[in-house]
Amino acid sequence: MKKLSLQLRLIIFFILISGSVFLTAGILSWYEGREKLDEFFDTYQMLMGRKLSSLDWQNFSPESQNKIDKLIKDLDDDGEEDDDALGFAVFNLQGKMLFHDGNEGKFFQYNGYKSGFNKQKIGEDNEPWRIFWIESIDKQYIIAIGQELDFREDAAFDLVEDTLFPWAAGLTILLLAAVYMVSREFRPLKKIAQDLRERNSNDLSPLEHENMPPEIRPLIDSLNNLFIKIKETLKRERSFISDSAHELRSPLTALKVQLEVAELAGDDAKMRQETLQKLSLGIERASRLVEQLLELSRLEAYKESSNHNFKTLNWQEIIESAIKEQEIAAKNQNINIEYNHQTDFAVKEGAPLLWSLLLRNLLDNAIRYSPFGAKIKITMKQDELSVYNSGVMVEETLIPRLKERFFRPPGQAQNGSGLGLSIVERIARLHHCQIKLQNQDNGFCVSIIHL
């Protein structure tokens, strides 16, 4: 089932609430009005009863009916009451009806009432009446004054109708005004939706928020921030693709050239062997480059994720695993890896796989670019984790650029992609750390410093 729009739901809500309030007010007015009318008409009946009880009924005769009608007419001050809705009758103490009003009073039945109110169903239609009974002053007669209950209900309904009609008209105008205001205030949202719908897919310019209600500005600001993030992401992706294509072009071109040389070698076994070795090295470099690119791509996606799912880090296990992974490469270079553990690093929670990747890149760079027989030292302190390799010095002017993607110092004989330290820096930032590069004691040191 399709959900109704917010605008339509608000309009329906206003109509239902207003209708409920109006209906509740009508019901309360009905009961309140009926109660007040009952009190008024009861007082009216008692007043009429007292007047009739003060008359001299001893010498009253049937010929006096006209006088009775005149009395009733005198009691009807405004002349708007229904004649059939009011009646009276006079009984003697034996219950015999002596006089009546000529209309409904003749149907009254005396059942020994002395004073007070009771209800009776009288007349041809057997309609309910409220009758007031009172003794005459001389205690010789019983007088009954009755009123039709349907008349009271009609009077109460007319009173409520006359009272609520102006409110109904005002409420209708109020609802129309509310519908207009809701529709008018939703125009900015409709304008935003239309602008986004008509916008080109490459258009990431911010939305205008001038003349917008304060309630909508946070939405516009959030959308603009989202556009900025998307723009930055697209920029990084384009830069990454461009750099990757540029860096892959060289090794692929070299592989193609080596393959052509191998084909031209013919029966020259020595030339073919050298070419195949160069081809193998080129394939190894291309494979490492692709691997580093994939790692960098995964790291960027991990950085954008809001749920890092960090875990408690076991630094002893991470360090030992990273050293063991590089044992063969270090042994081939006669390089000794030392681990100086003073105290656990300040980063207690993080992504173990990323820290393993960080150490693998640092150790791989240290082994790759260190001379035969060098030493590598891993030192862990409270606020610093460092990897030092001896026998290597980097020009001070080139050190700041080592963290750039695909940058490799000139004159390097070792194969590499120029992505290792860039990956290390991103992992460090993700864990609120920074890296420091420096020449130290006839060697080069990379330090991860906790902020």
Buried (B, 14 or more C-beta within 10 A) or exposed (E): EEEEEEBEEBBEEBEEEBEEEBEEBBEEBBEEBBEEBBEEBBEBBBEBBEBBBEBEBEEBEEEBBEEBBEBBEEBBEEEEBEBEBBBBBBBBBEEEBBBBBBBBBBBBBBEEBEEEBEEBEBBEEEBEBBBBBBBBEEEEBBBBBBBBBBBBEEBBEEBBEEBBEEBEEEBEEEBEEBBEEBEEBBEBBEBBEEEEEEEEEEEBEEBEBEEBEEEBEEBBEEBBEEBEEEEEEEEEEEEBEEBBEEBBEEBBEBBEBBBEBBEEBEEEEEBBEBBBEBBEBBBEBBEBBBEBBEBBEBBBEBEEEEEBEBEEBEBEEBBEBBBEBBEEEBEEBEBEBEBEEEEBBBBEEBBBEBBBBBBBBBBBBBBBBBEEEBBBBBBBBEBBBBBBBBBBEBEEEEBEBBBEBBEBBEEEEEBBBBBBBBBBBBBBEBBEBEBEBBBEEEBBBBBBBBE
